[in-house]
Amino acid sequence: MRQKISTRILIVDADELSLALIRASLETQGIVAFSALDSNEALDYAASEPLDLVICDCDMRAETGVDVETLVHSVPGNCDVPFLFTSASQKPDVISRRRDDRNVFFIRKPFDHDAFLELVEFAMWMPNLIRSHIDRIHQQQGLQRPHVATASKGIMPGVAMPAFGITPIVNT
């Protein structure tokens, strides 16, 4: 039921306790995650290899989650990686600013373990399905996957999310 493939998840949060709790939650499902305390560390991880998902706090000490998203999406190979934003705030501004982006998801802290894992799985499902399909076609044709210049609308802007066609916001 949960992700069985090797995944590369980056967790970005200025709070070390939050990092540890999120990482432990993922590890219960056999998912190994990298941790970063700020955008510089996040950029280092993003530059080292393509990521499947970034879980990022909306408001960190020196920057916002949107700042981190912009930096990670500027790295070739990670321009379409989905973001799962977390926030303890009741009304983070990022939700209203990013509601139409189908590659961005939100969950409020503290969150239910099972709801969190379900959202992680959902956030990785569609982009990975599309990415693997594109990579397979390019491999069959002997081509390399091109770098997508703009990532503001995700991997394929015209593709709707399964069943609902909206970005899920999980309140726990």
C-alpha positions as CSV (number, residue, x, y, z in Angstrom):
1,M,0.0,0.0,0.0
2,R,2.8,2.5,0.9
3,Q,5.7,3.4,-1.4
4,K,7.9,0.4,-2.0
5,I,10.3,2.0,-4.4
6,S,13.5,3.7,-3.4
7,T,12.5,7.2,-2.7
8,R,14.6,10.4,-2.1
9,I,12.8,12.7,0.2
10,L,14.3,15.9,1.6
11,I,12.9,17.4,4.9
12,V,13.6,21.1,5.4
13,D,12.8,22.6,8.8
14,A,14.7,25.0,11.1
15,D,13.4,23.0,14.1
16,E,15.5,19.9,14.8
17,L,12.7,18.2,16.7
18,S,10.3,18.6,13.8
19,L,13.0,17.2,11.5
20,A,13.5,14.2,13.7
21,L,9.7,13.5,14.1
22,I,9.0,13.7,10.4
23,R,12.0,11.5,9.6
24,A,10.9,8.9,12.2
25,S,7.4,8.9,10.7
26,L,8.8,8.2,7.2
27,E,11.3,5.6,8.5
28,T,8.3,3.5,9.9
29,Q,7.5,2.9,6.2
30,G,11.1,2.1,5.2
31,I,11.6,5.5,3.6
32,V,15.0,7.1,4.1
33,A,15.0,10.9,4.2
34,F,17.6,13.6,4.1
35,S,17.4,16.5,6.6
36,A,18.2,20.2,6.0
37,L,18.0,23.0,8.5
38,D,17.9,25.8,6.0
39,S,17.8,26.6,2.2
40,N,21.6,26.3,1.8
41,E,21.6,22.7,3.1
42,A,18.5,22.0,1.0
43,L,20.2,23.3,-2.1
44,D,23.3,21.1,-1.4
45,Y,21.0,18.0,-1.3
46,A,19.1,19.1,-4.4
47,A,22.3,19.6,-6.3
48,S,23.6,16.1,-5.4
49,E,20.7,14.1,-6.9
50,P,17.1,14.3,-8.1
51,L,14.5,14.3,-5.3
52,D,11.1,12.6,-5.3
53,L,9.6,14.9,-2.7
54,V,10.5,17.9,-0.5
55,I,8.7,18.3,2.9
56,C,9.3,21.9,4.0
57,D,8.2,24.1,6.9
58,C,6.4,27.3,5.6
59,D,8.1,29.6,8.0
60,M,11.7,29.0,9.1
61,R,14.1,31.4,10.8
62,A,15.6,33.3,7.9
63,E,13.5,32.2,5.0
64,T,10.1,30.9,3.9
65,G,9.2,27.5,2.4
66,V,8.5,29.3,-0.9
67,D,12.1,30.6,-0.9
68,V,13.3,27.0,-0.5
69,E,11.0,25.8,-3.2
70,T,12.3,28.4,-5.6
71,L,15.9,27.4,-4.9
72,V,15.3,23.7,-5.2
73,H,13.3,24.1,-8.4
74,S,16.2,26.1,-9.9
75,V,18.4,22.9,-9.8
76,P,18.3,20.8,-13.0
77,G,16.6,17.5,-12.3
78,N,14.5,19.0,-9.5
79,C,12.6,21.6,-11.3
80,D,9.4,19.6,-11.0
81,V,9.8,17.9,-7.6
82,P,6.6,18.2,-5.5
83,F,6.6,20.1,-2.3
84,L,4.7,19.2,0.9
85,F,4.5,22.3,3.1
86,T,4.0,21.9,6.8
87,S,2.9,24.7,9.2
88,A,1.8,25.1,12.8
89,S,0.0,28.3,11.7
90,Q,-3.7,28.2,11.3
91,K,-3.6,30.3,8.2
92,P,-0.2,30.2,6.4
93,D,0.0,32.6,3.5
94,V,1.5,30.0,1.3
95,I,-1.8,28.1,1.0
96,S,-3.6,31.0,-0.6
97,R,-0.7,31.9,-2.8
98,R,-0.1,28.3,-4.1
99,R,-3.6,26.8,-4.1
100,D,-3.7,26.3,-7.9
101,D,-0.3,24.6,-8.1
102,R,-1.0,20.8,-8.4
103,N,2.5,20.0,-7.4
104,V,2.2,21.6,-3.9
105,F,0.5,20.1,-0.9
106,F,-0.1,21.2,2.7
107,I,-0.5,19.7,6.1
108,R,-0.9,21.4,9.5
109,K,1.3,20.6,12.5
110,P,0.8,18.6,14.6
111,F,-0.5,16.1,12.1
112,D,-1.8,12.6,12.3
113,H,0.9,10.0,11.4
114,D,-1.4,8.0,9.0
115,A,-2.8,11.2,7.3
116,F,0.7,12.4,6.8
117,L,2.0,9.2,5.2
118,E,-1.1,9.1,3.0
119,L,-0.4,12.6,1.8
120,V,3.3,11.8,1.2
121,E,2.3,8.9,-0.9
122,F,-0.3,10.9,-2.9
123,A,2.2,13.8,-3.4
124,M,4.7,11.4,-5.0
125,W,2.3,9.3,-7.0
126,M,1.3,11.5,-10.0
127,P,4.7,13.3,-10.6
128,N,6.6,10.0,-10.5
129,L,4.1,8.3,-12.8
130,I,4.5,11.0,-15.3
131,R,8.3,11.3,-14.9
132,S,8.8,7.6,-15.3
133,H,6.6,7.5,-18.4
134,I,8.6,10.4,-20.0
135,D,11.9,8.9,-19.0
136,R,10.9,5.5,-20.5
137,I,9.9,7.2,-23.8
138,H,13.2,9.1,-23.9
139,Q,15.2,6.0,-23.1
140,Q,13.4,4.1,-25.9
141,Q,14.3,6.9,-28.3
142,G,17.8,7.2,-27.0
143,L,17.2,10.8,-25.7
144,Q,18.0,12.4,-22.4
145,R,15.3,13.9,-20.4
146,P,15.3,17.7,-21.1
147,H,15.6,20.2,-18.4
148,V,12.3,22.0,-18.0
149,A,12.9,25.7,-17.9
150,T,9.9,26.8,-15.9
151,A,8.6,24.8,-13.0
152,S,6.0,27.1,-11.6
153,K,3.1,24.9,-12.8
154,G,4.7,21.5,-12.2
155,I,5.7,18.8,-14.6
156,M,2.7,18.9,-17.0
157,P,0.4,21.9,-16.4
158,G,-2.6,20.5,-18.3
159,V,-2.8,17.2,-16.2
160,A,-5.5,17.2,-13.6
161,M,-5.0,15.4,-10.3
162,P,-6.8,12.0,-10.0
163,A,-10.5,12.1,-9.1
164,F,-10.7,15.6,-7.5
165,G,-8.7,17.9,-9.7
166,I,-7.8,20.1,-6.7
167,T,-4.9,20.4,-4.3
168,P,-5.7,18.5,-1.1
169,I,-5.3,20.3,2.1
170,V,-5.3,18.0,5.1
171,N,-6.4,19.4,8.4
172,T,-5.6,17.1,11.4
